[in-house]
Amino acid sequence: MTADPQQTPSGRAVTAFAGLHRAGEPLLLPNAWDHASARALSGQGFRAVGTTSLGVAAAAGLPDGAAATRQETLRLAVALGPGPFLLSVDAEGGFSDDPDEVARFARELYAAGADGINLEDGLGPAARHAAKIAAVRQAAPGLFVNARTDTHWLGEGDGTLARLDAYQQAGADGVFVPGLADLREIEALVRHLDVPLNVLYSPGGPPVPHLADVGVGRVSLGSLLYRRALGAALEAAADIRAGRTPTGTTPAYGDVAGLAALDI
């Protein structure tokens, strides 16, 4: 789905994927973990689909957030890139501390058809993460760079503004603050930022309409769908073992098999 980007006067890329990030009408981005889940989500009308690093890692029997799934992530991007939807790839921290290595990986994703990349700082040095962002922007100008800070995910929120400012200045097209759920804080960040704010949906947090009201540009589902799918499988197995009929939606065998047969 990747197309050559146009450039704004500020030098930021204008792509179809970037255009989906609108304040007041945020992009709801479901995250897939394999070919079938991505194609099924696309079939439900989602114009863009992301990947979840946890789902990709868990499916491969590898740890998440440990730079262990570079090949699995690229392989999935190659499989999904030509699909009838826009694709954003969760690349953890870029699978390297070397900005040039991260840029090379981003080029591979873009060549595979990816439209966006999510890069997390893991609370490492902000300057290093900013250097990765700048390197990716130069290597793949059409790739939407969503720069994630883990100040709320792994910490207490300290330093969020400074990190986001550094990532904006390095060329991030959007910024992501998972774990941030207070609407007043979210609205304050939206007003401060020059790029769209991405937040992580939480069942116990603000609903999407409330996030839209305060100007959020993107709402990601992260690993939620993968974890829900795993939970549903466990519940079904427990029901069958107990002599109960499983409840919930069960796609037909032919429908699932057909996901692999769709034209790309």
N, C-alpha and C positions, 0 to 999 in steps of 0.2 A: 504493500500500500504506500510505500515511501515515494514522495514526489519531490522534485527540486524545489527548495524553498525560495520565497522572495525575502527581501530584507527591508526592515523598517529603517528610518533615519538613525536609530540608535544602534543598528547593526544586528538586532535580534531577528531570528528566523521566524517567518510567518508561514506555518504549515497548517494542514487540515487538523492535525492533532492539537496544535497550539490554539486553534480557533475554538476548540471545545471547552476551553478553560474560560468560563464567563462568570463574573461576579453576579450573583442573584440567580444564576442558572448553572450551578456547578456541574462539572463532569462527574458522574457516578461511575467509578472505575472498578469493575469486578476483577478479581485476580484468579487466574487459572493456574493449574499445575501440570497439565499435559494437553495433548492435542484434543482429546475428546471434550474435556471441560471447556477449553477455549472455543471450540466450534459450537458446543451446546449454548454457551453464553451468547455468542454472536447470533445464534438462531433465535434467541429471545429478544433481539433488537438492540443489543448493546453495540454501539458503533466502535467502541474502543475496549480493548481487554488488556489487562496487565498480567504479569506473572507474579507468583509469590515465591520468594526464596525459601521459605520454610517448606512449602509443598514440594518444590523441586528437590530440595535436599532430603526430606523425609522419604520421598518416593524412591530415591536412589540409595537410601541407607547411609547418608552422609550428614555431618553436622551443619546446622545453619549458622550463618554469620562467621564462618571460619575460613572463608576463601577456598573452600573445598569443592565447589560445584561450577567452576568455570566452564568446563567442557559440557556438562549437563545443561547449563544455562544457554550456551551457544547452540547446542544441538536443538533445544526447544525453540529458540528464536528462528533457526533455519527452517524448522517444521512449520512454524506459525507465521513467519514473515510474509509469505505470499498470500495469506488468507484474506477473506473479504471483510476485514476489520483492521482498525488501527491498533498497533501493538506497542506497549510500553514494557520494558524488561527491567525487572528488579535485579540489579547487579551487585547487591551488597555494597562493599566499598570499592568495587571495581576489580577485585581479586588481586590487588597489588597496592603497595605503597608508592610505587613509582608512577608519577603522572604520565610518562610516556607509554608505559605498559597499559595503563588504563585507557589511554587514548587509542592504542592499537586495538584493544578489545571493543571499544565503542565503534571503531571503524568497521570491525567485523559484524557487529550487530546491525549497523546501518546498511551494510552490503546485503545482509540477510533479509532486510525489509522492515526492520524495527523503526518505529517512529519516535520512541522516547526511551530514556534510560533513567533509572532511579539509582542515585548514589548516596550512600549513608556515611556519616562521619564517625559513627561509633564512639563519639566523644574524644576522638583523636585530635591532633593539632588542627585548628581551623585553617591555618596557612597551607597545610598540606592538602586538605580537602579542596580549598580554593584553587590550588595549583592543578588538581585533577580536573576540576570543572573547566578551568581555562584551557587545559590541554584537549579535553573532549570537544569543547566548542570549536577549537581550531581544526581538529581532525575530522569532525563530522558536523558541519554547521547546521545541517537539517535535522539533527537529532535533538529532540526536546529534552533538556537536562533538568531533571527534578532533583534538587539538592536537599537531602534530608539531614536534619540535625537530631541527635538523640538526647538532647538536653532534658526533655520531659520523659522520654522512653526509658533512659538509663539513669537519669539524674533527677534533680529537683527543679529544673527549668532555668538554672543560673546560666547567664551568658547567651541566652537564645538570640536576643536582638543583635549582639555583636557578631555572632556566627552568621546569621541570616544576611546581615549587611555585607559581610565579607563574601558570601556566596553570590549575592546579587551582583556585586562589583566584579566578581570573576566571570560573570556571564551566565549564571543560572537563569533558565527560562521560568522556573517555578521553584518554590521551596516547600518542604514537607516537614511538619512537626508532629509526628505520632505521639500519642499520649496526652496531647493538649485537648482538654474537654470543656474548659470554662468559657462560656460564650463571650463574656466581657473581655477576657484575654485574647480570644480569637479575633473579636472585632477590632481590638486595639492593634493587633498585628496586621490585620488587613489594611487598616488606615496607614500604617507605617510603611508597608511594603510597596515596591514598584512592580512586583511580579505577582502572579496568582499564588494564593496560599492553599496548600493541600493539607487536609487533616485526615486522620484515620477514623473511620466509623467504628463506634463501639455500641453494642446493644444497650448499655447502661448510660450512654452519653446522649448528646443532643441529636434529635432526628434530622434528617437531611433538609427538610423545609426550614428549620431554625438556622442551620448552617448557611443555607442560601440567603436568609434574611440579613445575616451579618457580613455577606460578601465573599464567602469562601469560593474559590475557583475550582476546586477538585476535592472529591471525597473518595478515598480508597477503601476497599474492603479488606485488603491485606490477606492474611492467612485464614480469615473467618470462614470462607466458603469451604476451604480444604478441611478445616477442623470440624465444621458442621457435617460434611460428607462422611468423614471418618466416624463421627459420633453416631450418625444415622445407621452406618453399617454395623456398629457395635450393638446398637439398640435392636436392629433387625435380627442379628444373630442370637441375642439374648431372648427375644420374643419367641423365635422358632424353637430354641432349646426348651423354653418353658411351655411349649404347646400353644402359644398364641400366634395369631396371624399378624405379621408386621403391618404397621400403618404407614402412612406417608406416600409420597409419589415415587413410583418405580417405573422408569422409562422402559419401554419394550426392548427386547433383545435386538430386534431389527432396527429400531431407531438409533440405538447406540452403535451397532455395527455400521449403520449408514453414515455416521460421522466421519469414518475413515475413508468412505467412498466418495465424499463430496468433491466436486471439481475444485481445484485450487488455481 
